[in-house]
Amino acid sequence: MKRKLLVLGIIILVIANISALVTIAYNHWFKSEEIYPSPGPRHSFASLRQKLSLTEDQMAQLEAQRASFDKQIDSIRVKLREKRKALMDELRASAPDTARIDQLVDEIGTLQAELQKQAIRHMLQEKAMLTPEQREKFFSMFEEHFHRRGMMPRPGRIRPRGPQGRSFESEKKK
């Protein structure tokens, strides 16, 4: 029973990490400026604008695309919150229903997959608005973000990773 709960916990953590990947990247580049706005009416893309040397037209297109994307994924986010709450409620129950837990995990996975698909479509739409040089910088920014967070190995450093992004080899040395 403990092994099943451990496996279930790991599955839930993997699903949560995948969803966090897209959310963190999105919030890092598009929402952080809203928390600490810079002066002026168009502050939400200030960092991205500067790093990619975006034109006014590109800024307007990206802002419109982002607003549309936010509307598309809001319902998915709401459903994810509801399913995660239901899952936590079931896990807290004195006699958890494993069939219900499995069902909720499957539903969360389906919603996560849909959220990721929407994020990738959004990224491809943004890509189409950029010049080849801006595209390269855009994807380099995402790649570097994933490297820093341990979500993607750097070339030539592919090793199994353990908790908090530490390699299993470093754990063995202790």
Secondary structure, 3 states (H helix, E strand, C coil): CHHHHHHHHHHHHHHHHHHHHHHHHHHHHHHHHHHCCCCCCCCCCHHHHHHHCCCHHHHHHHHHHHHHHHHHHHHHHHHHHHHHHHHHHHHHCCCCCHHHHHHHHHHHHHHHHHHHHHHHHHHHHHHHCCCHHHHHHHHHHHHHHHHHCCCCCCCCCCCCECHHHCEHHHHHCC
